[in-house]
Amino acid sequence: MIDRPDFLARYGGVFEHSPFIAERALDAGAVTPPFSAATVHAALTTAFRQATREEQLGVLRAHPDLAGKLAIAGELTEDSRKEQAGAGLDRLTPEEHARFTALNSAYGEKFGFPFIIAVKGLGKADILAAFERRIDNSPEQEFETAKAQVERIALLRLQALIPGDGHV
């Protein structure tokens, strides 16, 4: 039997501030040992996709703005802080920061949730280019794109938790 508290402590934060995803995957019996990044991701992703649209929107809204106020105040989750730092978003010039701030504001007004992208392997220029391209998407296109990015972020986080996709 899976130890619920340990599972939730380990995987409950994979979907940003949304432990209900891990709870539902566990309750559905979708997660069975041995755990690998791929198997846990499949279970969590299924739970995310089965969530209501409002719940999915809540997951999207739980993500911080890139290089936004939470980053400046040092209030990001540890995962988000590392991800943004890895992309150089903690070292923006004043001009770059102004551009991110303007895009964050315009994007949030248009879509009702922050711009979400799996930043691993991307640099500031890549992220800005994606930001500028995606802001022209329709609300439905961007909702689907953002959900796909959330799922990618979850996979990357799981791969970090289960190094080498070894079984845990």
URVENBEL-V933143 format. One record per pair of residues at least 24 apart in sequence whose ideal C-beta (glycine too) atoms are under 8 Angstrom apart, sorted by the first residue. I is the first residue (numbers start at 1). J is the second residue. D is the distance in whole Angstrom. If there is no record, write none. Layout:
BEGIN
i=(I & I)
j=(J & J)
d=(D & D)
END
This chain:
BEGIN
i=(2 & 2 & 2 & 2 & 7 & 10 & 11 & 11 & 11 & 11 & 13 & 13 & 14 & 14 & 14 & 14 & 14 & 14 & 15 & 15 & 15 & 15 & 15 & 15 & 16 & 16 & 16 & 16 & 16 & 16 & 16 & 16 & 16 & 17 & 17 & 18 & 18 & 18 & 20 & 20 & 21 & 21 & 21 & 21 & 22 & 24 & 24 & 33 & 34 & 34 & 35 & 35 & 35 & 36 & 36 & 36 & 36 & 36 & 37 & 37 & 37 & 37 & 37 & 37 & 38 & 40 & 40 & 41 & 41 & 41 & 41 & 44 & 44 & 45 & 45 & 48 & 48 & 48 & 48 & 56 & 56 & 57 & 57 & 57 & 59 & 60 & 60 & 60 & 60 & 60 & 60 & 60 & 61 & 61 & 61 & 63 & 63 & 63 & 63 & 64 & 65 & 65 & 65 & 65 & 65 & 66 & 66 & 66 & 66 & 66 & 66 & 66 & 66 & 67 & 67 & 67 & 67 & 67 & 67 & 68 & 68 & 68 & 68 & 79 & 83 & 83 & 83 & 83 & 83 & 84 & 86 & 86 & 87 & 87 & 87 & 87 & 87 & 87 & 88 & 88 & 89 & 89 & 89 & 92 & 96 & 96 & 99 & 100 & 100 & 103 & 103 & 103 & 103 & 106 & 107 & 107 & 107 & 110 & 110 & 111 & 111 & 111 & 111 & 113 & 115 & 116 & 116 & 116 & 116 & 117 & 118 & 118 & 118 & 118 & 120)
j=(26 & 31 & 32 & 33 & 31 & 161 & 40 & 44 & 158 & 161 & 77 & 79 & 40 & 44 & 154 & 157 & 158 & 161 & 44 & 48 & 59 & 62 & 150 & 154 & 59 & 62 & 63 & 64 & 77 & 79 & 80 & 150 & 153 & 62 & 77 & 58 & 59 & 62 & 51 & 55 & 47 & 48 & 51 & 59 & 47 & 50 & 51 & 167 & 167 & 168 & 162 & 167 & 168 & 162 & 165 & 166 & 167 & 168 & 155 & 158 & 159 & 161 & 162 & 165 & 165 & 158 & 162 & 151 & 154 & 155 & 158 & 154 & 158 & 151 & 154 & 147 & 150 & 151 & 154 & 143 & 147 & 112 & 113 & 143 & 150 & 113 & 114 & 116 & 143 & 146 & 147 & 150 & 112 & 113 & 114 & 113 & 114 & 116 & 150 & 114 & 100 & 104 & 108 & 114 & 115 & 100 & 104 & 114 & 115 & 117 & 119 & 127 & 131 & 92 & 96 & 97 & 100 & 101 & 104 & 100 & 101 & 104 & 114 & 157 & 118 & 119 & 120 & 153 & 156 & 119 & 119 & 120 & 119 & 120 & 122 & 123 & 124 & 127 & 123 & 124 & 119 & 124 & 127 & 124 & 124 & 128 & 128 & 128 & 131 & 128 & 131 & 132 & 135 & 135 & 131 & 134 & 135 & 135 & 139 & 139 & 142 & 143 & 146 & 146 & 146 & 146 & 149 & 150 & 153 & 149 & 149 & 152 & 153 & 156 & 156)
d=(7 & 7 & 7 & 7 & 7 & 7 & 6 & 7 & 7 & 7 & 7 & 7 & 8 & 6 & 5 & 5 & 6 & 8 & 7 & 6 & 6 & 8 & 7 & 6 & 7 & 5 & 5 & 8 & 7 & 8 & 7 & 8 & 8 & 4 & 7 & 7 & 5 & 6 & 8 & 7 & 5 & 5 & 7 & 7 & 8 & 7 & 8 & 8 & 4 & 7 & 7 & 6 & 5 & 6 & 5 & 7 & 5 & 8 & 7 & 4 & 5 & 7 & 5 & 5 & 7 & 5 & 7 & 8 & 6 & 5 & 5 & 6 & 8 & 5 & 7 & 7 & 7 & 7 & 8 & 8 & 6 & 7 & 6 & 8 & 6 & 4 & 7 & 6 & 8 & 5 & 7 & 7 & 8 & 5 & 7 & 7 & 5 & 5 & 7 & 7 & 8 & 4 & 7 & 5 & 7 & 6 & 7 & 7 & 6 & 7 & 7 & 7 & 8 & 6 & 8 & 6 & 4 & 8 & 8 & 8 & 7 & 6 & 7 & 6 & 8 & 5 & 7 & 7 & 8 & 6 & 7 & 6 & 4 & 8 & 5 & 6 & 7 & 6 & 6 & 5 & 7 & 7 & 7 & 7 & 6 & 8 & 7 & 7 & 8 & 7 & 5 & 7 & 7 & 6 & 7 & 8 & 6 & 7 & 7 & 6 & 5 & 7 & 8 & 6 & 8 & 5 & 5 & 6 & 7 & 5 & 5 & 4 & 5 & 6 & 5)
END
